[in-house]
Amino acid sequence: MENDPKTTVSTLALRPFGGEMLKPAELVEVDGAEKLTLNARRAFNLLLHNAHGPDMAIPHKRFTISLTALKFSHSGNERLAQAIKSLMRTIVTVRSPDRVELVPLLGRTTIADRKNDRGYLTYEFDPVLVELLRDSQIFAKLQLDVVHAVSSKYALALYEIVAKRARLSYVRSETFDIDQFRTMLGVEAGKLGTYSNLLKFAIRPAFEEVNRLAEFHAAFEPVKIGRKVGAIKIAWAIKNPEAQKLAYAELHGASALLPKNEHFSIPGLLE
C-alpha cells in the first residue's frame, strides 16, 4: 500500500504518473529551510523530480536539466541563479528514525549558457543526503500543477505536509506543537510571533489556497494550552470526484465558472 510503513519498496524505485512527483518524506519537514523563497522551494522540487530514480542513490551522480524546464518555477535566469545559490547555502536538519543529519540541500552546481534558451543546469546532491534518500520508503505524492500554482511558500509547505499523509489508511488527523508547525510552514524566526499574525498571514491563507487547488481537503483548529494556543490540529480527506473537478478547473483557469466557496466546504472533517 502506498506510504504504508510496512512496505520495503524504495521511494526512488517507484515511478510517478504523468504530472506528479514523489518527494521523499525526509525532505518534506526539515529544519533550516525557513529562509528559502517560494521560487527556491519550487526549483528544489523540480530538481528532485528531474533526478528521481535509481541513479539518485549514486553518490556524486550529476544530473542535467534545461533552464527552460526550470522556468516552471516562475523565475528568470538571474532569479533562478539566486535560488540555486540559496539552496546550496541552506543546511537543513533531516530526521530519520535512527539518526539526525545536517546536510546542504544541493551540492556542486554548474549553470551553462544562462543568457539564452539553450542554457542548462548540471547539479548533484550531497553524498549524505543521497544516502538518506536511498533508504527512503515514505513519500509525498505532489501534483506538479499545484506546485506551480500556489502563490506562497506557506501554501506549498502545507500542501507537502498534508500530501505526505493524505493517503495513509490509518490516520486522518495530527496535532503539532505550534512552534513546530511554524517551522514546518517555513516561518522565519522573529516573524509572525503572535498566533493572531500567524493565523492571518500564514495559516489561514495557506489552508484556503490548498483547499482550492489540491486533490484533498484540509482543515485546522487551534489547541489551547492554558490560555494560549499551544498546538494546532490538522485533518484531511481525499476529495470526492466532483470536488476534484473543481480543483482541476481552478488550476486550469476555469475558476470563474465555479460556485463561490463551494470548494472550501469541509463538513465534519475535524469531528
C-alpha positions as CSV (number, residue, x, y, z in Angstrom):
1,M,0.0,0.0,0.0
2,E,1.3,3.4,-0.9
3,N,3.1,5.1,2.0
4,D,2.4,2.0,4.2
5,P,5.4,1.8,6.6
6,K,5.4,-2.0,6.2
7,T,6.4,-1.7,2.6
8,T,10.0,-2.4,1.6
9,V,9.9,-0.6,-1.7
10,S,12.3,2.3,-2.1
11,T,10.8,5.6,-3.0
12,L,13.5,6.0,-5.7
13,A,12.4,2.7,-7.3
14,L,8.8,4.0,-7.8
15,R,7.8,5.8,-11.0
16,P,5.4,8.8,-10.7
17,F,2.5,9.1,-13.0
18,G,2.5,12.0,-15.5
19,G,2.0,15.3,-13.9
20,E,3.1,14.0,-10.5
21,M,6.3,13.9,-8.5
22,L,7.3,11.7,-5.5
23,K,9.1,13.7,-2.8
24,P,10.9,11.6,-0.2
25,A,9.3,12.2,3.2
26,E,12.7,13.0,4.7
27,L,12.7,16.3,2.7
28,V,9.1,17.4,3.4
29,E,9.6,18.6,7.0
30,V,13.1,19.8,7.6
31,D,14.5,22.4,10.0
32,G,16.7,25.1,8.4
33,A,14.8,25.9,5.2
34,E,12.8,28.8,6.6
35,K,14.7,31.5,4.6
36,L,14.1,29.8,1.3
37,T,11.8,31.7,-1.1
38,L,8.8,30.2,-2.9
39,N,10.9,30.2,-6.1
40,A,13.8,28.3,-4.4
41,R,11.4,25.7,-3.0
42,R,9.8,25.2,-6.4
43,A,13.2,24.9,-8.1
44,F,14.3,22.3,-5.5
45,N,11.2,20.2,-6.1
46,L,11.9,20.3,-9.9
47,L,15.5,19.3,-9.4
48,L,14.3,16.4,-7.2
49,H,11.7,15.4,-9.8
50,N,14.2,15.6,-12.6
51,A,16.7,13.3,-10.7
52,H,14.1,10.9,-9.4
53,G,15.0,7.2,-10.0
54,P,17.7,4.6,-9.0
55,D,20.5,6.9,-10.2
56,M,19.7,9.3,-7.4
57,A,21.1,6.8,-5.0
58,I,24.6,7.0,-6.6
59,P,26.9,9.4,-4.7
60,H,28.2,12.4,-6.8
61,K,25.9,11.4,-9.7
62,R,25.4,14.5,-11.9
63,F,22.0,15.4,-13.3
64,T,21.2,17.9,-16.0
65,I,18.0,19.9,-16.6
66,S,17.3,22.7,-19.1
67,L,16.9,26.2,-17.8
68,T,13.6,26.3,-19.8
69,A,12.3,23.5,-17.7
70,L,13.1,25.4,-14.6
71,K,11.1,28.4,-15.8
72,F,8.3,26.4,-14.3
73,S,9.5,27.9,-11.0
74,H,8.3,31.4,-12.2
75,S,11.8,32.8,-12.2
76,G,14.0,34.3,-14.9
77,N,17.6,33.1,-15.3
78,E,19.0,35.7,-12.9
79,R,16.5,34.9,-10.2
80,L,17.0,31.2,-10.8
81,A,20.7,31.6,-10.2
82,Q,19.9,33.3,-6.9
83,A,17.5,30.4,-6.0
84,I,20.2,27.8,-6.7
85,K,22.8,29.7,-4.6
86,S,20.3,29.8,-1.7
87,L,19.7,26.0,-2.0
88,M,23.5,25.4,-1.9
89,R,23.9,27.6,1.2
90,T,21.0,26.1,3.1
91,I,21.9,23.5,5.7
92,V,18.9,21.5,6.9
93,T,18.3,19.0,9.7
94,V,17.0,15.8,8.3
95,R,15.5,13.4,10.8
96,S,15.0,9.7,10.3
97,P,14.0,7.0,12.8
98,D,17.6,6.2,13.8
99,R,19.6,9.4,13.2
100,V,19.7,13.2,12.6
101,E,21.8,14.6,9.8
102,L,22.9,18.2,9.0
103,V,23.2,18.4,5.2
104,P,23.1,21.0,2.4
105,L,20.1,20.8,0.1
106,L,22.2,21.0,-3.0
107,G,25.8,20.1,-3.9
108,R,28.1,21.2,-6.7
109,T,26.2,23.0,-9.5
110,T,27.0,24.4,-12.9
111,I,24.9,26.8,-14.9
112,A,25.8,26.9,-18.6
113,D,24.6,29.4,-21.2
114,R,22.2,31.0,-18.8
115,K,21.6,34.0,-21.0
116,N,19.9,32.1,-23.8
117,D,17.1,29.5,-24.1
118,R,19.6,26.6,-24.7
119,G,21.1,27.0,-21.2
120,Y,21.2,24.1,-18.8
121,L,22.0,23.4,-15.2
122,T,24.1,20.4,-14.0
123,Y,23.9,19.5,-10.4
124,E,24.5,16.9,-7.7
125,F,23.3,16.2,-4.2
126,D,25.4,15.9,-1.1
127,P,26.5,12.3,-0.5
128,V,25.0,12.2,3.0
129,L,21.7,13.3,1.5
130,V,21.9,10.7,-1.2
131,E,22.4,8.0,1.5
132,L,19.3,9.2,3.3
133,L,17.2,9.3,0.2
134,R,18.4,5.8,-0.9
135,D,16.8,4.4,2.2
136,S,13.5,6.4,1.8
137,Q,10.3,4.4,1.8
138,I,7.7,7.1,2.5
139,F,6.9,10.0,0.2
140,A,4.6,12.8,-0.6
141,K,2.8,12.5,-3.9
142,L,2.7,16.0,-5.3
143,Q,0.8,17.3,-8.3
144,L,3.2,19.5,-10.3
145,D,0.3,21.8,-11.4
146,V,-0.3,22.6,-7.7
147,V,3.4,23.1,-7.0
148,H,3.3,25.6,-9.9
149,A,0.1,27.3,-8.9
150,V,0.4,28.1,-5.2
151,S,1.3,31.7,-4.5
152,S,3.1,31.5,-1.2
153,K,5.8,29.3,0.4
154,Y,3.4,28.7,3.3
155,A,0.8,27.1,1.0
156,L,3.5,25.0,-0.7
157,A,4.8,23.8,2.6
158,L,1.3,23.0,3.8
159,Y,0.5,21.1,0.6
160,E,3.5,18.9,1.1
161,I,2.8,18.3,4.8
162,V,-0.7,17.1,4.0
163,A,0.2,15.2,0.8
164,K,2.7,13.2,2.9
165,R,-0.2,12.0,5.0
166,A,-3.3,12.2,2.8
167,R,-3.3,8.6,1.5
168,L,-2.4,6.9,4.8
169,S,-5.2,4.4,5.7
170,Y,-4.7,4.5,9.4
171,V,-4.7,8.3,10.4
172,R,-6.8,11.3,9.4
173,S,-5.5,14.0,11.7
174,E,-2.5,15.0,13.6
175,T,-1.7,17.6,16.3
176,F,1.5,19.7,16.2
177,D,3.2,21.9,18.7
178,I,2.6,25.5,17.4
179,D,6.4,26.2,17.3
180,Q,6.9,23.0,15.4
181,F,4.2,23.9,12.9
182,R,5.7,27.4,12.4
183,T,9.0,25.7,11.4
184,M,7.2,23.2,9.1
185,L,5.4,26.1,7.3
186,G,8.7,27.8,6.8
187,V,8.1,30.9,9.0
188,E,11.4,32.6,9.8
189,A,12.4,33.2,13.4
190,G,11.2,36.5,14.7
191,K,8.4,36.8,12.1
192,L,4.6,36.4,12.8
193,G,5.4,36.0,16.5
194,T,1.8,36.1,17.8
195,Y,-0.8,33.4,16.9
196,S,-3.1,36.0,15.5
197,N,-0.5,37.1,13.0
198,L,0.5,33.6,12.2
199,L,-3.2,32.8,11.6
200,K,-3.8,35.8,9.5
201,F,-0.7,35.8,7.3
202,A,0.3,32.2,7.1
203,I,-2.1,29.5,8.4
204,R,-5.5,30.7,7.0
205,P,-4.3,31.8,3.5
206,A,-2.3,28.6,3.2
207,F,-5.3,26.4,4.0
208,E,-7.6,28.4,1.8
209,E,-5.2,28.0,-1.2
210,V,-4.6,24.3,-0.6
211,N,-8.3,23.6,-0.4
212,R,-8.8,25.4,-3.7
213,L,-6.1,23.6,-5.6
214,A,-5.2,20.3,-4.0
215,E,-6.8,16.9,-4.5
216,F,-7.6,16.7,-0.8
217,H,-9.4,18.8,1.8
218,A,-7.6,20.1,4.8
219,A,-8.9,21.7,7.9
220,F,-7.4,23.0,11.2
221,E,-8.3,24.1,14.7
222,P,-6.2,25.7,17.4
223,V,-5.5,23.7,20.6
224,K,-5.2,25.8,23.7
225,I,-2.7,25.0,26.5
226,G,-3.9,27.1,29.4
227,R,-5.0,30.5,27.9
228,K,-2.7,30.4,24.9
229,V,-2.7,28.5,21.6
230,G,0.0,25.9,22.1
231,A,-0.7,23.5,19.3
232,I,-2.7,23.1,16.1
233,K,-4.7,20.1,14.9
234,I,-4.9,19.5,11.2
235,A,-7.2,17.0,9.5
236,W,-7.5,15.9,5.9
237,A,-9.5,13.8,3.5
238,I,-9.2,13.0,-0.2
239,K,-11.8,15.0,-2.2
240,N,-14.7,13.2,-3.9
241,P,-14.7,13.3,-7.8
242,E,-16.8,16.4,-8.0
243,A,-14.6,18.3,-5.7
244,Q,-11.5,17.2,-7.6
245,K,-13.1,18.5,-10.8
246,L,-13.5,21.9,-9.1
247,A,-9.8,21.9,-8.1
248,Y,-8.8,20.9,-11.6
249,A,-10.9,23.8,-13.0
250,E,-9.2,26.2,-10.6
251,L,-5.8,25.0,-11.7
252,H,-6.6,25.3,-15.4
253,G,-8.1,28.8,-15.4
254,A,-11.8,28.0,-15.2
255,S,-12.3,29.2,-11.6
256,A,-14.7,32.0,-12.7
257,L,-17.2,29.2,-13.5
258,L,-17.1,27.7,-10.0
259,P,-19.8,28.3,-7.4
260,K,-18.4,30.7,-4.8
261,N,-16.7,29.0,-1.8
262,E,-18.2,25.6,-2.7
263,H,-14.7,24.0,-2.7
264,F,-13.9,25.2,0.8
265,S,-16.7,23.2,2.4
266,I,-15.2,20.5,4.7
267,P,-18.2,19.3,6.8
268,G,-17.3,17.1,9.8
269,L,-13.6,16.8,9.0
270,L,-12.5,17.8,12.5
271,E,-15.2,16.0,14.4
